[in-house]
Structures are given as C-alpha cells and as structure tokens.
Amino acid sequence: MVGEEDTVDSAVKAVKQLKPDMVLLDLILPGAKSGIEAIDEIKVVDPNIKVVVITAIEQTEIDKTIAEKGVDAVLKKPFSFDEFQKTIERTIKSGK
C-alpha cells in the first residue's frame, strides 16, 4: 500500500485508516505541526509501526530527539536509490 499526505493530521488519519507497516516521514511538513510531532501521534495509533525519517536537517539534537521517539531509521538527503533500498530492507528485517 502506498499513500501520501502533506500534513501531520492527514498522515495520522491515513495511518488509522490504512494501517501500514511502515511510514516514510519528512521532518518538514506544511502546517503548524512538524514531523517530530507526527512521530508521537503516529506511535500513539500504532506503537509497533516502523518509521523511517527522511530529512535534510543535520543537527545532532534533532537526531537524538527522533531516536528517543523510536524511529527505526533516518535517511539524510540527498541519498541514492541504493541507500534508500538498503535502509528500507534493513528496517523491514529488523525485529524492532
């Protein structure tokens, strides 16, 4: 299943309805809420959902924050298709 949403609220609603195994999430989203807030709201809906954050933000504090929120992987932009594929495969195989 593939879906695309552009706000935190619509993403959370889609997770509730579609029940995906994994979410690919950018930290910068339109609207008042950020991707960091989306992680919390998505994990409330499904604590076991795998979350891969895709971001161009290079800040140690943000990396620490998203790791504490239970993110399974982080892809830093720009990335190659090979990096993307390997990250998704590792995330799927992880028992987390």
Buried (B, 14 or more C-beta within 10 A) or exposed (E): EEEEBEBBBBBBBBBEEEEBEBBBBBBEBEEEBBBBBBBEBBBEBBEEBBBBBBBEBEEEEBBEBBEEBBBBBBBEEEEEEEEBEBBBEEBEEEEE
